[in-house]
Amino acid sequence: MVKIAARAIGIRIDSFEPIVGESPLLLILGTMPSVASLKSGRYYDHERNHFWRLMHVVLEEPEYHSDYAERVVMLKRRRIALWDVLDSCVRSGSLDRDIREERPNDIPKLVRDCPTIRAICFNGSASEKMYRRYHAEKMKEYDISYLLLPSSSPRPRKFIRTFEDKLTRWMEIRCILNASIFT
C-alpha cells in the first residue's frame, strides 16, 4: 500500500541544461527526461528510445555514435540544440501524462541568446502542449517555424507504430536544416 501511494505522489525532478553549440538553427524540445535519462544524466538514454537512431539517419551520419559525448558533438556540429520544455515537475515514472506541478524552462531567453534559431521541433505532442501553455504568447515576437514530430518514445501510437513511421516525419528536420543554410 505504501509503494502505491508513493508512486501516485511522485517526486520533484529536474531537467538538464540545454545542449547548445555555436549558432544553432534548430531547437528540439522534449518534455522531461525519463527515469533512465535522469539516472544517467544523459538525454534520451533509454536503450529503446528512438531519438539518437532517428538523428543518426536524419543527419546522414556515416557512423552510428554509441558514445554519448560523440552524439552531443554531432548535434552541435549540425547546429541542433536540445532541451526540455520543463525545468522541473512532480512525476512518478517516465510518462508525460503523470507530470504535475510543472515549472517551465526559460525558452524565450534561450532563443534571445541564440538568435540564429529558426525552428523549434517538438518531440511529441506533450512537449508542444506544454510549450504553448507557457511560451506561445511570449514567443510571438520571434520569426520561428514550428514542427510537431511523433514522440521518439518506443511506445506505439495509433498511427505511428514503428521506427520507420517516425522516421518519415523526422526527415523534415533535414529539410529545415537545408533551407536554413540559405537564409
C-alpha positions as CSV (number, residue, x, y, z in Angstrom):
1,M,0.0,0.0,0.0
2,V,2.8,2.4,0.8
3,K,4.5,1.8,-2.6
4,I,1.3,2.6,-4.4
5,A,0.8,5.8,-2.5
6,A,4.4,6.9,-3.1
7,R,4.2,6.1,-6.8
8,A,1.0,8.1,-7.2
9,I,2.5,11.1,-5.4
10,G,5.8,11.1,-7.3
11,I,8.8,13.2,-6.6
12,R,10.1,16.5,-7.9
13,I,12.6,16.0,-10.6
14,D,14.8,18.5,-12.5
15,S,15.6,18.6,-16.2
16,F,19.1,19.0,-17.7
17,E,20.9,22.1,-19.0
18,P,20.4,22.6,-22.8
19,I,22.7,21.2,-25.3
20,V,23.6,24.2,-27.4
21,G,26.5,24.7,-29.8
22,E,27.6,27.7,-31.8
23,S,24.8,29.3,-33.9
24,P,22.1,26.7,-33.6
25,L,19.4,26.7,-36.4
26,L,17.0,24.3,-34.8
27,L,15.8,23.6,-31.3
28,I,14.3,20.2,-30.4
29,L,12.2,20.2,-27.3
30,G,11.1,17.2,-25.2
31,T,9.1,17.4,-22.1
32,M,11.2,16.0,-19.3
33,P,13.9,13.3,-19.1
34,S,12.8,9.7,-18.5
35,V,13.8,7.9,-15.3
36,A,16.7,6.2,-17.2
37,S,17.9,9.5,-18.5
38,L,17.7,11.1,-15.1
39,K,19.7,8.3,-13.6
40,S,22.5,8.5,-16.3
41,G,22.4,12.3,-16.7
42,R,22.0,12.0,-20.5
43,Y,19.2,13.0,-22.8
44,Y,17.2,10.1,-24.3
45,D,19.3,7.4,-22.6
46,H,16.7,4.6,-22.5
47,E,18.0,1.9,-24.9
48,R,14.6,1.6,-26.6
49,N,14.1,5.3,-27.2
50,H,14.5,6.1,-30.9
51,F,15.8,9.6,-30.6
52,W,19.5,9.0,-31.3
53,R,18.9,6.5,-34.0
54,L,16.5,8.9,-35.7
55,M,19.0,11.7,-35.5
56,H,21.7,9.4,-37.0
57,V,19.6,8.6,-40.0
58,V,18.1,12.2,-40.5
59,L,21.6,13.7,-40.3
60,E,23.1,11.1,-42.6
61,E,25.9,10.3,-40.2
62,P,28.3,7.8,-41.7
63,E,28.8,6.1,-38.4
64,Y,26.3,5.5,-35.5
65,H,27.8,7.1,-32.4
66,S,27.3,4.9,-29.4
67,D,29.3,7.3,-27.2
68,Y,27.0,10.0,-25.7
69,A,29.7,12.7,-25.9
70,E,30.0,12.0,-29.7
71,R,26.3,12.2,-30.0
72,V,26.3,15.6,-28.4
73,V,29.1,16.8,-30.7
74,M,27.1,15.5,-33.7
75,L,24.1,17.7,-32.7
76,K,26.3,20.8,-32.1
77,R,28.2,20.3,-35.3
78,R,24.9,20.1,-37.2
79,R,23.6,23.2,-35.5
80,I,20.9,21.5,-33.5
81,A,20.1,22.5,-29.9
82,L,18.3,20.2,-27.5
83,W,16.3,20.9,-24.3
84,D,13.1,20.2,-22.5
85,V,10.1,22.5,-22.1
86,L,10.1,21.8,-18.4
87,D,12.7,22.8,-15.8
88,S,11.1,20.6,-13.1
89,C,8.0,18.8,-12.2
90,V,6.5,16.1,-10.0
91,R,6.2,12.8,-11.7
92,S,6.1,9.1,-10.9
93,G,7.7,7.0,-13.6
94,S,8.6,8.3,-17.1
95,L,5.2,9.0,-18.7
96,D,4.3,12.6,-19.7
97,R,0.7,12.0,-18.6
98,D,1.9,11.7,-15.0
99,I,3.5,15.2,-15.0
100,R,2.2,17.6,-12.3
101,E,3.2,20.8,-10.7
102,E,5.5,21.7,-13.7
103,R,7.8,24.6,-13.9
104,P,8.9,25.7,-17.4
105,N,12.4,26.3,-18.7
106,D,13.1,29.8,-20.0
107,I,12.9,29.0,-23.7
108,P,12.4,32.7,-24.7
109,K,15.7,33.5,-23.1
110,L,17.4,30.7,-25.0
111,V,16.0,32.0,-28.2
112,R,17.1,35.6,-27.4
113,D,20.6,34.2,-26.5
114,C,20.7,32.2,-29.8
115,P,19.1,34.4,-32.4
116,T,20.1,32.0,-35.2
117,I,17.4,29.6,-34.1
118,R,14.9,29.5,-36.9
119,A,12.7,26.5,-36.0
120,I,11.5,24.6,-32.9
121,C,10.6,20.9,-33.3
122,F,8.6,19.2,-30.6
123,N,9.4,15.6,-29.7
124,G,5.8,14.6,-29.2
125,S,2.5,16.3,-28.6
126,A,3.0,16.7,-24.8
127,S,6.0,19.0,-25.3
128,E,4.1,21.1,-27.8
129,K,1.1,21.4,-25.5
130,M,3.3,22.5,-22.6
131,Y,5.3,24.9,-24.7
132,R,2.1,26.5,-25.9
133,R,0.8,26.8,-22.4
134,Y,3.9,28.5,-21.1
135,H,5.5,30.2,-24.0
136,A,3.2,30.8,-27.0
137,E,2.4,34.4,-26.1
138,K,6.0,35.3,-25.2
139,M,7.4,33.8,-28.5
140,K,5.2,35.8,-30.9
141,E,7.9,38.4,-31.4
142,Y,10.3,35.8,-32.9
143,D,10.3,34.6,-36.5
144,I,10.2,30.9,-35.6
145,S,8.8,27.9,-37.5
146,Y,7.3,25.0,-35.6
147,L,7.2,21.3,-36.3
148,L,5.4,18.7,-34.3
149,L,7.1,15.3,-34.6
150,P,6.0,12.0,-33.3
151,S,7.5,11.1,-30.0
152,S,10.7,9.2,-30.1
153,S,9.4,7.1,-27.3
154,P,9.3,3.4,-28.2
155,R,5.6,3.2,-27.2
156,P,3.4,2.7,-30.3
157,R,0.7,5.2,-31.1
158,K,-2.5,4.8,-33.1
159,F,-0.9,5.8,-36.5
160,I,2.8,5.9,-35.6
161,R,3.7,2.4,-34.6
162,T,7.3,1.8,-35.9
163,F,10.6,3.4,-36.2
164,E,10.0,3.8,-39.9
165,D,6.7,5.6,-39.3
166,K,8.5,8.1,-37.1
167,L,11.4,8.5,-39.5
168,T,9.2,9.7,-42.3
169,R,8.2,12.7,-40.2
170,W,11.5,13.3,-38.6
171,M,13.1,13.6,-42.0
172,E,11.5,17.0,-42.1
173,I,14.4,18.2,-39.9
174,R,16.7,17.7,-42.8
175,C,14.6,20.0,-44.9
176,I,14.6,22.6,-42.2
177,L,18.4,22.5,-41.8
178,N,18.9,22.6,-45.6
179,A,16.6,25.5,-46.0
180,S,18.2,27.4,-43.1
181,I,21.6,27.3,-44.7
182,F,20.4,29.7,-47.4
183,T,18.6,32.2,-45.2
